[in-house]
Amino acid sequence: MGSAKYIPDDLDRRIIAHLRADGRASLSKLADALGVARGTVQNRLDRLLETGALLGFTVRVREDYDDRTVRAVMLIEVTGKSTTQVILKLRGITEIRSLHTTNGSWDLVADIRAQNLSDFDRVLREVRMIDGVENSETSLLLSTV
């Protein structure tokens, strides 16, 4: 990743928007959709990746693809100035898919996905045992509406 500050222009934003909708779109398909040459798309993608504006490509899965997993949102309150250490430990828990800082009463929000209730229970215990975690509140996600 490059360290240069790169500001995407309209074409870059349009490329990214198309990739969000179809991350597997070919260069030719992107070029046709955007009305530019294939080489232009390739150069722009190279630059977006090189500067770190685009971090990579990923797979998006339907929410109900694996509905046998346990999903939850955990709100976490951190004691004093231990947020950095708590974040480092939370990142080591594989069932925590994403972690966000926030404002208000809670300091962090964790998106949890566990294979079953037993694994989910273990994750809750692991989080609560981390030095610096003062309090937490967890809500299971039952269905997407």
C-alpha positions in Angstrom: 0.0 0.0 0.0 1.3 3.4 -0.9 1.4 6.2 1.6 0.5 9.0 -0.8 -2.8 10.8 -0.2 -4.9 10.0 -3.3 -8.2 11.7 -3.9 -10.5 9.6 -6.1 -12.2 11.5 -8.9 -15.6 10.8 -10.5 -14.3 7.9 -12.7 -12.6 6.3 -9.7 -15.8 6.5 -7.6 -17.8 5.0 -10.5 -15.4 2.1 -10.8 -15.6 1.5 -7.1 -19.4 1.6 -7.2 -19.5 -1.0 -10.0 -17.1 -3.2 -8.1 -19.3 -3.0 -5.0 -22.2 -4.3 -7.0 -20.1 -6.9 -8.9 -16.6 -7.5 -7.4 -15.9 -10.1 -10.2 -16.6 -7.8 -13.1 -14.0 -8.1 -15.8 -12.0 -5.1 -17.0 -13.9 -5.3 -20.3 -17.3 -5.3 -18.6 -16.2 -2.3 -16.4 -14.9 -0.4 -19.4 -18.1 -1.0 -21.3 -20.3 0.1 -18.4 -18.2 3.2 -17.8 -17.7 4.2 -21.4 -13.9 4.2 -21.2 -11.0 2.1 -22.6 -10.1 -1.2 -20.9 -6.6 0.2 -20.3 -8.0 3.2 -18.5 -9.8 0.9 -16.1 -6.7 -1.2 -15.5 -4.6 1.9 -14.9 -7.2 3.3 -12.5 -7.5 0.0 -10.6 -3.7 -0.2 -10.3 -3.5 3.3 -8.9 -6.4 2.8 -6.5 -4.7 -0.3 -5.2 -1.2 1.2 -5.1 -2.3 4.3 -3.1 -4.4 2.2 -0.7 -7.6 3.9 -1.7 -8.8 0.4 -2.7 -7.7 -2.2 -0.3 -8.7 -5.3 -2.3 -11.5 -7.4 -3.4 -13.7 -9.6 -1.3 -16.7 -11.9 -1.4 -20.1 -10.8 -0.3 -22.5 -13.4 0.9 -26.2 -13.2 1.2 -27.3 -12.7 4.8 -29.2 -15.9 4.8 -26.5 -18.0 3.1 -25.5 -19.7 6.3 -28.5 -19.1 8.6 -27.2 -21.7 11.1 -24.7 -19.3 12.5 -25.4 -17.3 15.6 -25.2 -13.5 15.0 -25.1 -10.8 17.6 -24.1 -7.2 18.2 -22.1 -6.6 21.4 -21.8 -3.1 22.9 -18.6 -2.8 25.0 -17.6 -0.3 27.7 -13.9 0.1 28.2 -12.2 1.3 31.5 -10.0 4.4 31.4 -7.4 4.5 28.7 -7.2 0.8 27.9 -9.1 1.0 24.6 -6.1 0.2 22.4 -5.2 -2.9 24.4 -8.8 -4.1 24.4 -9.1 -3.6 20.7 -5.9 -5.7 20.1 -7.3 -8.5 22.2 -10.8 -8.4 20.6 -9.2 -8.6 17.1 -7.7 -11.9 18.2 -11.2 -13.5 18.6 -12.1 -14.9 15.2 -15.8 -14.8 15.8 -15.7 -11.0 16.0 -16.2 -10.1 12.3 -15.9 -6.4 12.7 -15.2 -3.9 15.4 -16.2 -0.3 15.6 -15.5 2.6 17.9 -18.5 4.7 18.8 -19.7 7.6 20.9 -22.1 7.7 23.8 -22.2 5.2 26.7 -20.5 2.4 24.8 -17.0 2.6 23.5 -16.9 -0.3 21.0 -19.4 -2.2 18.9 -18.6 -5.8 17.9 -20.3 -7.8 15.2 -20.2 -11.5 16.3 -20.8 -14.6 14.3 -20.4 -18.0 16.0 -21.1 -21.5 14.7 -23.4 -22.4 17.6 -24.6 -21.2 21.0 -21.8 -23.0 22.7 -19.2 -21.0 20.7 -21.2 -17.9 21.2 -21.2 -18.4 25.0 -17.4 -18.9 24.9 -16.9 -15.6 23.0 -19.0 -13.7 25.5 -16.9 -15.1 28.3 -13.6 -14.3 26.5 -14.7 -10.7 25.9 -15.8 -10.2 29.5 -12.4 -11.6 30.8 -10.3 -9.0 28.9 -8.7 -6.6 31.2 -10.2 -3.2 30.5 -13.7 -4.4 29.6 -15.9 -2.8 32.2 -19.3 -3.7 30.9 -21.0 -5.2 27.8 -24.5 -5.7 26.4 -25.2 -8.2 23.7 -28.2 -8.6 21.4 -28.8 -11.7 19.3 -29.8 -10.9 15.7 -32.8 -13.1 15.0 -33.8 -12.2 11.5 -33.1 -9.7 8.8 -36.2 -7.6 7.8 
